[in-house]
Amino acid sequence: MKPVLVFDSGIGGLTVLREFRVLAPERQIIYVADDAAFPFGAWEEGKLSAHLLALFEELIQRFQPEISVIACNTASTLAIAALRQAMPGETFVGTVPAIKPAAERTRSGLVSVLATPGTVKRQYTRDLIHQWASRCHVRLVGSVRLAELAEIYMREGYVDENAVRDEIAPCFVEADGARTDIVVLACTHYPFLVNRMRKMAPWPVDWLDPAEAIARRAVSLLTAPEGERVSGTDLAVFTSGRRDAAAARLMAGFGLTLEGERAR
């Protein structure tokens, strides 16, 4: 069996990897963190799209995955169509804001989408709202800092809770006696901070994490396993070439061996 490639700008895609491994433990995983380009939100769209196309051509040639899971809302909403067009023989699974399930579940009709600024400004996101949530009031909240705060938390074990509170505060809306009851986590980094978000939220809401749904979609596209687990180490690749001890420990916690380190 060929490996499965899971891609993100940093550590956010590990939330999807975690769910995928539960569903398909026999599959070898190559996790690619494009930390050399992090954060994607700081890029001009055309340059980021060109960067992603060039990078995926290199990654697919090198690892020859059965499928590539783009566990990043910003990259998916910007470039997945271009990737599919440029590499029609490859299978890409994207990550888009979970607006449809949010619209189906909300009772108050007030939904917030917490995302990176890049995802918020993308026409793709507005099209999802128009298609699936036209009867809801959907607030788009672009957070500049949350992805970085999640990276810090996962590497250092500490996060400034007041900073988390400030970033999520615009998600909470009261109108005509109703309150926001669902917040869509439209960045795969954010579930790592969801316990802090719950703590700092002004009232309880349903924090909608799409990681399991993405993993299930990926598994549905795989060929059926023919035997035992494919041989090979689950590998973590940082595009910056990062090989420090903190990164190695973090990746090991998710069952990954950092590229360049000896498998244990």
N, C-alpha and C positions, 0 to 999 in steps of 0.2 A: 504493500500500500504506500502511496505517496503521502508526504506529510501535509498538514494543514497549516497555512500561514495566517497568523493573527497580527494585525498591524494597528498601531496608534502613534500619536505624536509623543507619547510618554508612557506612563504606567496605567492609564485609564483602561486600556484594553484588557488588563488583567481581570477586570470584573467579568468580561465576556469569557475569557479563557477559563476562569473558575467554573462557570456554568457548563461550558463545552466539555470540560474534562469529566464532569459527572455523567454526561450523556454519552460520551464516546471515549472511554478511558483507554481504548486500544490504539488510539491514533497518536502518532508523533506530532508534536506541535513545534513550530518555529515562531517565536514571538519577536516581532520587530518593533522597537521603539525608536521613532525618528526624532531623537532628542537633539540632534544637531540642528533641526529646524523648529524646535519647540520655542514659543507657542505658535501654532498655525495662524491664530488670529492676528498676529502682527504682520502677516504677509499680504502683499497685494494679490488679488485673486488670480490674475493671469500668471503671475510668477509661481504661485503656489501650485496651480494646476499643472504647469509645465514641469515643476519639480517632482510632483507625485507621479506623473507619467514616466519620467526618466528613471525615477527610483524603482518603480514597480517593474519596469522592463529588466532592470538589473536583478531585482529580487527573484523574479519568476525564472529568469535564466539560471540563477545560482541554485535555488532550492527546488524548482520544479514542483510546486505544491499541487495537490488535487483541487483545492479551492483556496481563495484568499478572502479572509474575513476582515473587512475594513471597520475596525471597532472604534470609529471616530466619526461623530456627526459632521464636523466641519469638513473633513476630507470626503466623506460620502456625498454630502449635499452639493459639494463643489465639483468633484472629479469622477464619480463612479460612472456616469454616462460616457465620459471621454475615455475612461479606462476600458470599458466594455467595447467601445467602438474601435479603439486602437489595438486591443488584444481579443478578438472575437472567439478565439479558441480557449480562453481562460474563463473560469467561473469566479465571480466576485459577489460577496454578500455584503451589503451595505448596512449602515446604521442611520436611521432617520428618527426624528422626534416622534415619540409615541402619542401623537395627537388623536388618532382614531380611538384607541382604547380609553384615553382620558375622556373624550367626548361621550363615550358609551357609559362610563362609570359615574361621571359627575352627577350629583344631586342638586347642587346649588346653581349649576350652569356657569360657575366662575372657575376657570382653569388658568394656571400660569405655566409657561414653558421657560424653564431655567436653562440657559445655554451660553455658549461663548458668543461674543459679538458677531463673529463670522456666521454662525448658524442663524442668529436672529435676523441678520440683514439679508439672508439668502431668499430669493424669490421662491425657491423650492419649499421653504418652510411656510410661507404664506399660502402657497398652493395647497399644502396639506390642510391648513386651517380652513380654507375655502371649501375644499372637497369634503372634509369629515367633521368639521366643528362649526359650521355656519350658524348653528342655533345657540352656540355658547359665546360667552365673553372670554376671549383668550388674550391674556397679557403676555407679551414676549419680554423676557428679562435677560439682557445680555450682561453676564458677569465677566469682568476683566480679570479677577483675581482667583476665583475658586479653583480652577484647574491647577494653578501654581500652588495654592494652599494644600490641595490634595497631594501633590508631589512631595511637598515638604513633610506633610503628616506621615505619608507612607515610608519616607526615608528616615525621618527623625523621631517619629512617634509623638509629635506635639503639633498643635495648631492653635492659633489665636482665635478663640471662640467668638470674641467680639467682632473680628473681621468676618467670620462666617455669618454672623447675625446681620452685619451691614450688607453683605452681598445678597442674602436671601430676602431681606426686608421688602423690596418692591414686589415680591411674589404675592404678598398678602393683601387682598382687596376686600373691602366691605362695600356693598351697594344694595340699597333697598331691602335691608334686613338680611341679606345673604352674605356669605363669606366664601372666599376661595376654599375649595375642599380637595383639590388635586394639584400637585406640582409635578410636572413632567421633568425628569432629570435628563436633559437633552445633551449630555456630555458624559462619556463613560468614566471620566474621572470622579464625577460627583457622588456616586454611591459609596465611595470610600469615606465620605464625610457625612453620610446621612444620619448617623447617630448624633453628631454635633448639630446638624440642622434641626433634628427633632427637639433637641434640648433648647435651642435658641429661638425656635419658632414661637410666634405670639399665640397660636392656637394649633391644635392637631390637624394635619392634612394627610392625604395619601400621597406618598412620594413614589412616583411611578418609575421604576427601574426596568429598562427594556432588555437587560443582559440575557435573561433566560430565553426570551423570545428570539433574540438574535442567534443564540446558540442552537436552539431548536431548528431554526431555518437552515443554519449551516449543516447540521446533521442530516436534515432531510435531503440535502443535495449530494451527500457522499455515497459512493458505491458501497454495497454491503461488504463487511469484512469477510475475508476468506479463511481466516485462521487466527493465530495468536497475534499479539500486538506487534506492530512493525518494529523492527530493530532500529535503534537510534536514540540518541538522547534528546529530550525536550530542551530546546536551545533558546536562549535569549540573546538578541542581537541589538546593540545600541549603535545607531548610525554615526555617533560621535566617536566610537571606538572605546567608550567608557568601560573600564575594568577595575574600578575601585572596590574596596571591601564592602561598603554600604550597598552598592548596587548588587554585588554578588549575594549578599545576605537576603536582600529583598527578593531577588529572583528565585533563590533557593526556597524561600517560603512558599512559592507557587510551583515548586517542583521543576524549576528551570535551571539549567547550567549556563552561566554567562559565557558567551563566546570567548575563547582564549583561556578559559579556566578548565582545570581537569575535572571531569565528571566524578562524582563521589558515589 
